């Protein structure tokens, strides 16, 4: 069996950058700029402006009583020139008039009979936002990673209505198994609902890909071969569930060996030992185990970072913490275990307890968990006297957790 680290290295070596497309900035949340460096075409802000509602003044005229010579609102283009002994009413964001070098807030002044009284002196530049105090025209701005609301605000402030981003990789999802029927369909004897198709599609979208759920296929060699060949012709990545172990009806691995290439298929992880990675046509194929928890965990370990690598993003994008088990948690000493746990913060420490049974077919503990506690190879259990790396896929619970 391959170690997780070696399997991860081999897999990411196969990833290629996705192409690019131009999208409206308003649709760019979570997308990744094709080129993270942007050259500012304008100053931000383009002019000095007021940070407060108040009075634009010459600092040298304060303290004192000043004649009110006009008013400026945000967006005004014609500005009165401020002379000595004068003040101008000004609104937040309005351009500073020529001659003014400071702003006195309304709360610190008294207006009466066309004049304003300022009791204390102010310094030049008080409550003034200087031109280009955020960004200067020609400056290089680097915005790596997924676009957040703040990064989108920066791009908008530069006047960009559209941006070139990495195309979301198209990921085809194929569930295999004679026992599967779709959610919402009635169950026959020996049948179960297909949880993997919907779950993996959601995981693909969460990782930044574009999911395409393919029709489920029976455990028949010709059907799986046809489905894989068609999927490989149109998708950047094909993710299958089931059919990658050593059973008589496990055909995914066989198709890769016969018509494409197979790099590895047994990984020293728990859950999820059977894993097939190969190529078919121009697409990478990742065959995940059929058990739903194994499929989700191995997706987290392999498919999620693969999709992110295609988007020029590093790692899994998850928060990793150190957590201490509440009690001893047993596992297979030969494999690196990813235990489904509830993680919370209390009294300055991060704690973890099993979210339920750890069988690879038990979905509810996976849904109840907010993290995966990582226990290395060579250890028969996670001990309460030690802390362990924990991959958080939902927020860390606070002290109020019980």
C-alpha positions as a Python dict, from the first residue, in 0.01 Angstrom:
ca = {
    (1, 'X'): (0, 0, 0),
    (2, 'X'): (110, 356, -69),
    (3, 'X'): (139, 607, 208),
    (4, 'X'): (-101, 900, 203),
    (5, 'X'): (183, 1146, 144),
    (6, 'X'): (317, 957, -158),
    (7, 'X'): (-32, 912, -305),
    (8, 'X'): (-101, 1282, -256),
    (9, 'X'): (227, 1377, -428),
    (10, 'X'): (160, 1151, -726),
    (11, 'X'): (-196, 1274, -764),
    (12, 'X'): (-117, 1646, -760),
    (13, 'X'): (159, 1591, -1016),
    (14, 'X'): (-122, 1508, -1261),
    (15, 'X'): (-318, 1830, -1209),
    (16, 'X'): (-321, 2094, -1482),
    (17, 'X'): (-447, 2449, -1459),
    (18, 'X'): (-804, 2503, -1574),
    (19, 'X'): (-866, 2746, -1858),
    (20, 'X'): (-993, 3099, -1816),
    (21, 'X'): (-1316, 3289, -1873),
    (22, 'X'): (-1441, 3642, -1817),
    (23, 'X'): (-1726, 3693, -1570),
    (24, 'X'): (-1906, 3996, -1429),
    (25, 'X'): (-1748, 4111, -1104),
    (26, 'X'): (-2086, 4066, -932),
    (27, 'X'): (-2065, 3692, -1013),
    (28, 'X'): (-1702, 3647, -910),
    (29, 'X'): (-1740, 3551, -542),
    (30, 'X'): (-1527, 3245, -472),
    (31, 'X'): (-1363, 3253, -816),
    (32, 'X'): (-987, 3277, -868),
    (33, 'X'): (-828, 3547, -1081),
    (34, 'X'): (-645, 3406, -1382),
    (35, 'X'): (-368, 3653, -1303),
    (36, 'X'): (-358, 3750, -934),
    (37, 'X'): (-163, 4072, -1003),
    (38, 'X'): (-373, 4370, -1110),
    (39, 'X'): (-236, 4711, -1216),
    (40, 'X'): (-446, 4997, -1080),
    (41, 'X'): (-568, 5229, -1356),
    (42, 'X'): (-691, 5500, -1118),
    (43, 'X'): (-615, 5650, -779),
    (44, 'X'): (-840, 5526, -499),
    (45, 'X'): (-988, 5756, -389),
    (46, 'X'): (-935, 5979, -694),
    (47, 'X'): (-959, 6301, -489),
    (48, 'X'): (-919, 6420, -130),
    (49, 'X'): (-1252, 6392, 50),
    (50, 'X'): (-1416, 6437, 386),
    (51, 'X'): (-1426, 6153, 638),
    (52, 'X'): (-1706, 6323, 836),
    (53, 'X'): (-2017, 6536, 804),
    (54, 'X'): (-1899, 6878, 915),
    (55, 'X'): (-1716, 7187, 790),
    (56, 'X'): (-1422, 7212, 554),
    (57, 'X'): (-1179, 7471, 690),
    (58, 'X'): (-827, 7602, 674),
    (59, 'X'): (-654, 7463, 982),
    (60, 'X'): (-475, 7795, 1029),
    (61, 'X'): (-815, 7968, 1080),
    (62, 'X'): (-900, 7757, 1387),
    (63, 'X'): (-1008, 7821, 1655),
    (64, 'X'): (-1243, 8101, 1557),
    (65, 'X'): (-1575, 8206, 1405),
    (66, 'X'): (-1587, 8152, 1028),
    (67, 'X'): (-1829, 8266, 759),
    (68, 'X'): (-2012, 7978, 586),
    (69, 'X'): (-1937, 8014, 215),
    (70, 'X'): (-2133, 7721, 72),
    (71, 'X'): (-2209, 7352, 93),
    (72, 'X'): (-2068, 7041, -77),
    (73, 'X'): (-2240, 6703, -98),
    (74, 'X'): (-2088, 6372, -209),
    (75, 'X'): (-2082, 6365, -588),
    (76, 'X'): (-2066, 6742, -638),
    (77, 'X'): (-1832, 6846, -916),
    (78, 'X'): (-1832, 7227, -887),
    (79, 'X'): (-1653, 7330, -570),
    (80, 'X'): (-1640, 7676, -408),
    (81, 'X'): (-1291, 7800, -333),
    (82, 'X'): (-1230, 7850, 37),
    (83, 'X'): (-1082, 8184, 134),
    (84, 'X'): (-927, 8289, 465),
    (85, 'X'): (-1187, 8316, 742),
    (86, 'X'): (-1438, 8094, 561),
    (87, 'X'): (-1582, 7744, 609),
    (88, 'X'): (-1790, 7522, 381),
    (89, 'X'): (-2049, 7269, 497),
    (90, 'X'): (-1934, 6928, 375),
    (91, 'X'): (-2082, 6577, 375),
    (92, 'X'): (-1899, 6248, 424),
    (93, 'X'): (-1728, 6146, 99),
    (94, 'X'): (-1762, 6490, -61),
    (95, 'X'): (-1454, 6636, -235),
    (96, 'X'): (-1248, 6877, -27),
    (97, 'X'): (-1278, 7227, -179),
    (98, 'X'): (-969, 7418, -297),
    (99, 'X'): (-810, 7605, -12),
    (100, 'X'): (-933, 7370, 263),
    (101, 'X'): (-699, 7130, 441),
    (102, 'X'): (-907, 6997, 733),
    (103, 'X'): (-1260, 6904, 837),
    (104, 'X'): (-1429, 6985, 1168),
    (105, 'X'): (-1713, 6743, 1258),
    (106, 'X'): (-2062, 6884, 1316),
    (107, 'X'): (-2044, 6773, 1679),
    (108, 'X'): (-1740, 6995, 1743),
    (109, 'X'): (-1884, 7318, 1594),
    (110, 'X'): (-2177, 7554, 1649),
    (111, 'X'): (-2352, 7718, 1353),
    (112, 'X'): (-2558, 8038, 1383),
    (113, 'X'): (-2646, 8335, 1162),
    (114, 'X'): (-2442, 8220, 863),
    (115, 'X'): (-2129, 8152, 1064),
    (116, 'X'): (-1977, 7857, 1243),
    (117, 'X'): (-1788, 7878, 1572),
    (118, 'X'): (-1496, 7638, 1627),
    (119, 'X'): (-1368, 7642, 1983),
    (120, 'X'): (-1050, 7436, 1941),
    (121, 'X'): (-775, 7439, 1684),
    (122, 'X'): (-739, 7151, 1439),
    (123, 'X'): (-438, 7016, 1255),
    (124, 'X'): (-401, 7004, 879),
    (125, 'X'): (-540, 6679, 726),
    (126, 'X'): (-777, 6617, 1020),
    (127, 'X'): (-1070, 6402, 899),
    (128, 'X'): (-943, 6426, 541),
    (129, 'X'): (-900, 6116, 324),
    (130, 'X'): (-610, 6199, 97),
    (131, 'X'): (-626, 6117, -274),
    (132, 'X'): (-474, 5772, -344),
    (133, 'X'): (-448, 5692, 28),
    (134, 'X'): (-573, 5338, -51),
    (135, 'X'): (-426, 5270, -396),
    (136, 'X'): (-219, 5477, -638),
    (137, 'X'): (-264, 5456, -1016),
    (138, 'X'): (3, 5224, -1162),
    (139, 'X'): (42, 5032, -837),
    (140, 'X'): (55, 4651, -861),
    (141, 'X'): (-205, 4482, -640),
    (142, 'X'): (-183, 4110, -566),
    (143, 'X'): (-510, 3927, -493),
    (144, 'X'): (-428, 3554, -474),
    (145, 'X'): (-675, 3288, -368),
    (146, 'X'): (-1052, 3280, -396),
    (147, 'X'): (-1218, 3618, -434),
    (148, 'X'): (-1378, 3729, -107),
    (149, 'X'): (-1622, 4020, -66),
    (150, 'X'): (-1329, 4241, 39),
    (151, 'X'): (-1121, 4147, -266),
    (152, 'X'): (-1421, 4210, -490),
    (153, 'X'): (-1458, 4552, -326),
    (154, 'X'): (-1097, 4633, -416),
    (155, 'X'): (-1153, 4533, -780),
    (156, 'X'): (-1474, 4736, -791),
    (157, 'X'): (-1295, 5041, -648),
    (158, 'X'): (-1051, 5015, -940),
    (159, 'X'): (-1340, 5036, -1184),
    (160, 'X'): (-1335, 4675, -1304),
    (161, 'X'): (-1680, 4554, -1410),
    (162, 'X'): (-1555, 4219, -1545),
    (163, 'X'): (-1264, 3998, -1442),
    (164, 'X'): (-1081, 3707, -1599),
    (165, 'X'): (-1091, 3404, -1372),
    (166, 'X'): (-1003, 3036, -1379),
    (167, 'X'): (-1282, 2831, -1531),
    (168, 'X'): (-1445, 2598, -1282),
    (169, 'X'): (-1320, 2247, -1367),
    (170, 'X'): (-1602, 2027, -1498),
    (171, 'X'): (-1615, 1721, -1275),
    (172, 'X'): (-1828, 1426, -1388),
    (173, 'X'): (-1961, 1207, -1105),
    (174, 'X'): (-2044, 842, -1166),
    (175, 'X'): (-2204, 612, -907),
    (176, 'X'): (-2182, 239, -977),
    (177, 'X'): (-2362, -55, -819),
    (178, 'X'): (-2653, -290, -885),
    (179, 'X'): (-2801, -200, -547),
    (180, 'X'): (-2839, 174, -610),
    (181, 'X'): (-3152, 373, -685),
    (182, 'X'): (-3184, 749, -689),
    (183, 'X'): (-3305, 960, -397),
    (184, 'X'): (-3680, 993, -424),
    (185, 'X'): (-3721, 660, -604),
    (186, 'X'): (-3888, 361, -433),
    (187, 'X'): (-3662, 89, -298),
    (188, 'X'): (-3683, -265, -428),
    (189, 'X'): (-3550, -579, -256),
    (190, 'X'): (-3179, -546, -180),
    (191, 'X'): (-3163, -185, -291),
    (192, 'X'): (-3042, 134, -121),
    (193, 'X'): (-3058, 499, -215),
    (194, 'X'): (-2749, 644, -382),
    (195, 'X'): (-2604, 889, -126),
    (196, 'X'): (-2274, 933, -307),
    (197, 'X'): (-2396, 1108, -621),
    (198, 'X'): (-2557, 1402, -442),
    (199, 'X'): (-2288, 1417, -172),
    (200, 'X'): (-1997, 1420, -416),
    (201, 'X'): (-2168, 1680, -635),
    (202, 'X'): (-2201, 1905, -330),
    (203, 'X'): (-1837, 1840, -238),
    (204, 'X'): (-1724, 1928, -591),
    (205, 'X'): (-1914, 2257, -581),
    (206, 'X'): (-1774, 2335, -236),
    (207, 'X'): (-1420, 2276, -366),
    (208, 'X'): (-1472, 2516, -657),
    (209, 'X'): (-1559, 2273, -937),
    (210, 'X'): (-1864, 2240, -1163),
    (211, 'X'): (-2036, 1908, -1086),
    (212, 'X'): (-2204, 1694, -1351),
    (213, 'X'): (-2393, 1393, -1211),
    (214, 'X'): (-2394, 1108, -1464),
    (215, 'X'): (-2661, 836, -1480),
    (216, 'X'): (-2589, 557, -1234),
    (217, 'X'): (-2445, 239, -1387),
    (218, 'X'): (-2498, -126, -1304),
    (219, 'X'): (-2199, -346, -1226),
    (220, 'X'): (-2151, -446, -1587),
    (221, 'X'): (-1818, -406, -1763),
    (222, 'X'): (-1956, -272, -2092),
    (223, 'X'): (-2182, -17, -1921),
    (224, 'X'): (-1906, 119, -1698),
    (225, 'X'): (-1661, 124, -1987),
    (226, 'X'): (-1901, 323, -2204),
    (227, 'X'): (-1988, 566, -1924),
    (228, 'X'): (-1622, 630, -1840),
    (229, 'X'): (-1522, 680, -2204),
    (230, 'X'): (-1804, 930, -2260),
    (231, 'X'): (-1732, 1115, -1936),
    (232, 'X'): (-1359, 1136, -2009),
    (233, 'X'): (-1435, 1297, -2346),
    (234, 'X'): (-1616, 1594, -2194),
    (235, 'X'): (-1497, 1645, -1833),
    (236, 'X'): (-1172, 1773, -1684),
    (237, 'X'): (-1200, 1516, -1407),
    (238, 'X'): (-1413, 1205, -1357),
    (239, 'X'): (-1492, 1092, -1002),
    (240, 'X'): (-1647, 750, -953),
    (241, 'X'): (-1773, 575, -640),
    (242, 'X'): (-1760, 198, -611),
    (243, 'X'): (-1591, -57, -833),
    (244, 'X'): (-1230, 10, -729),
    (245, 'X'): (-1163, -281, -493),
    (246, 'X'): (-1081, -643, -579),
    (247, 'X'): (-1431, -791, -610),
    (248, 'X'): (-1547, -979, -919),
    (249, 'X'): (-1781, -694, -1013),
    (250, 'X'): (-1535, -408, -946),
    (251, 'X'): (-1490, -290, -1305),
    (252, 'X'): (-1369, 71, -1274),
    (253, 'X'): (-1013, -31, -1201),
    (254, 'X'): (-1022, -287, -1482),
    (255, 'X'): (-1140, -30, -1738),
    (256, 'X'): (-856, 203, -1645),
    (257, 'X'): (-600, -77, -1676),
    (258, 'X'): (-733, -189, -2016),
    (259, 'X'): (-811, 143, -2187),
    (260, 'X'): (-610, 407, -2006),
    (261, 'X'): (-361, 404, -1723),
    (262, 'X'): (-376, 316, -1353),
    (263, 'X'): (-126, 476, -1119),
    (264, 'X'): (-226, 336, -780),
    (265, 'X'): (-527, 193, -606),
    (266, 'X'): (-447, 97, -248),
    (267, 'X'): (-374, 370, 10),
    (268, 'X'): (-284, 329, 378),
    (269, 'X'): (-573, 539, 508),
    (270, 'X'): (-876, 462, 723),
    (271, 'X'): (-1143, 483, 592),
    (272, 'X'): (-1083, 453, 219),
    (273, 'X'): (-809, 200, 142),
    (274, 'X'): (-928, 115, -214),
    (275, 'X'): (-864, 416, -435),
    (276, 'X'): (-799, 419, -810),
    (277, 'X'): (-625, 708, -986),
    (278, 'X'): (-551, 699, -1355),
    (279, 'X'): (-615, 855, -1691),
    (280, 'X'): (-857, 793, -1973),
    (281, 'X'): (-835, 1005, -2285),
    (282, 'X'): (-746, 1354, -2172),
    (283, 'X'): (-911, 1326, -1830),
    (284, 'X'): (-791, 1219, -1489),
    (285, 'X'): (-1008, 950, -1329),
    (286, 'X'): (-1029, 920, -950),
    (287, 'X'): (-1214, 610, -834),
    (288, 'X'): (-1339, 644, -477),
    (289, 'X'): (-1466, 364, -253),
    (290, 'X'): (-1838, 289, -260),
    (291, 'X'): (-1901, 322, 112),
    (292, 'X'): (-2037, 676, 155),
    (293, 'X'): (-1813, 782, 445),
    (294, 'X'): (-1505, 644, 268),
    (295, 'X'): (-1608, 832, -46),
    (296, 'X'): (-1644, 1162, 140),
    (297, 'X'): (-1322, 1126, 339),
    (298, 'X'): (-1112, 1028, 38),
    (299, 'X'): (-1270, 1313, -158),
    (300, 'X'): (-1154, 1546, 119),
    (301, 'X'): (-802, 1401, 110),
    (302, 'X'): (-750, 1372, -264),
    (303, 'X'): (-1019, 1519, -489),
    (304, 'X'): (-1064, 1849, -307),
    (305, 'X'): (-693, 1947, -325),
    (306, 'X'): (-680, 1821, -686),
    (307, 'X'): (-966, 2053, -790),
    (308, 'X'): (-806, 2342, -599),
    (309, 'X'): (-474, 2274, -771),
    (310, 'X'): (-650, 2309, -1108),
    (311, 'X'): (-765, 2652, -988),
    (312, 'X'): (-408, 2746, -887),
    (313, 'X'): (-496, 2715, -517),
    (314, 'X'): (-276, 2529, -271),
    (315, 'X'): (-372, 2266, -16),
    (316, 'X'): (-720, 2172, 95),
    (317, 'X'): (-831, 2521, 198),
    (318, 'X'): (-938, 2391, 539),
    (319, 'X'): (-850, 2521, 883),
    (320, 'X'): (-621, 2275, 1067),
    (321, 'X'): (-607, 2279, 1448),
    (322, 'X'): (-459, 2064, 1725),
    (323, 'X'): (-725, 1887, 1933),
    (324, 'X'): (-707, 1664, 2240),
    (325, 'X'): (-933, 1357, 2250),
    (326, 'X'): (-1184, 1341, 2535),
    (327, 'X'): (-1126, 966, 2558),
    (328, 'X'): (-917, 695, 2390),
    (329, 'X'): (-1012, 642, 2024),
    (330, 'X'): (-900, 311, 1873),
    (331, 'X'): (-798, 264, 1508),
    (332, 'X'): (-606, 36, 1272),
    (333, 'X'): (-235, 80, 1356),
    (334, 'X'): (-132, 3, 997),
    (335, 'X'): (-315, 300, 846),
    (336, 'X'): (-345, 674, 903),
    (337, 'X'): (-692, 724, 1047),
    (338, 'X'): (-931, 1014, 992),
    (339, 'X'): (-1177, 989, 1278),
    (340, 'X'): (-1507, 1175, 1253),
    (341, 'X'): (-1517, 1396, 1560),
    (342, 'X'): (-1699, 1686, 1723),
    (343, 'X'): (-1445, 1952, 1809),
    (344, 'X'): (-1496, 2238, 2052),
    (345, 'X'): (-1302, 2508, 2234),
    (346, 'X'): (-1324, 2524, 2612),
    (347, 'X'): (-1105, 2682, 2881),
    (348, 'X'): (-840, 2780, 2629),
    (349, 'X'): (-804, 2431, 2481),
    (350, 'X'): (-945, 2248, 2179),
    (351, 'X'): (-1115, 1916, 2258),
    (352, 'X'): (-1256, 1634, 2045),
    (353, 'X'): (-1494, 1345, 2096),
    (354, 'X'): (-1613, 1082, 1852),
    (355, 'X'): (-1922, 1200, 1668),
    (356, 'X'): (-2057, 844, 1667),
    (357, 'X'): (-1970, 508, 1515),
    (358, 'X'): (-1670, 502, 1285),
    (359, 'X'): (-1789, 243, 1036),
    (360, 'X'): (-1739, 357, 677),
    (361, 'X'): (-2110, 298, 611),
    (362, 'X'): (-2237, 520, 894),
    (363, 'X'): (-2324, 858, 748),
    (364, 'X'): (-2489, 1024, 1046),
    (365, 'X'): (-2168, 1054, 1251),
    (366, 'X'): (-2007, 1215, 947),
    (367, 'X'): (-2290, 1468, 933),
    (368, 'X'): (-2269, 1530, 1310),
    (369, 'X'): (-1890, 1581, 1297),
    (370, 'X'): (-1722, 1913, 1230),
    (371, 'X'): (-1371, 1776, 1185),
    (372, 'X'): (-1145, 1481, 1109),
    (373, 'X'): (-896, 1387, 1380),
    (374, 'X'): (-578, 1260, 1211),
    (375, 'X'): (-406, 970, 1390),
    (376, 'X'): (-76, 862, 1227),
    (377, 'X'): (29, 516, 1113),
    (378, 'X'): (190, 307, 1385),
    (379, 'X'): (-56, 420, 1653),
    (380, 'X'): (-331, 186, 1774),
    (381, 'X'): (-538, 471, 1917),
    (382, 'X'): (-566, 842, 1974),
    (383, 'X'): (-474, 902, 2338),
    (384, 'X'): (-634, 1167, 2562),
    (385, 'X'): (-290, 1268, 2683),
    (386, 'X'): (-187, 1389, 2336),
    (387, 'X'): (-311, 1641, 2080),
    (388, 'X'): (-360, 1561, 1713),
    (389, 'X'): (-390, 1746, 1386),
    (390, 'X'): (-758, 1798, 1309),
    (391, 'X'): (-903, 1903, 974),
    (392, 'X'): (-1200, 2133, 1027),
    (393, 'X'): (-1471, 2123, 760),
    (394, 'X'): (-1724, 2314, 972),
    (395, 'X'): (-1671, 2591, 1234),
    (396, 'X'): (-1508, 2516, 1567),
    (397, 'X'): (-1768, 2499, 1842),
    (398, 'X'): (-1724, 2741, 2134),
    (399, 'X'): (-1736, 2697, 2511),
    (400, 'X'): (-2115, 2673, 2508),
    (401, 'X'): (-2090, 2324, 2349),
    (402, 'X'): (-2228, 2051, 2570),
}
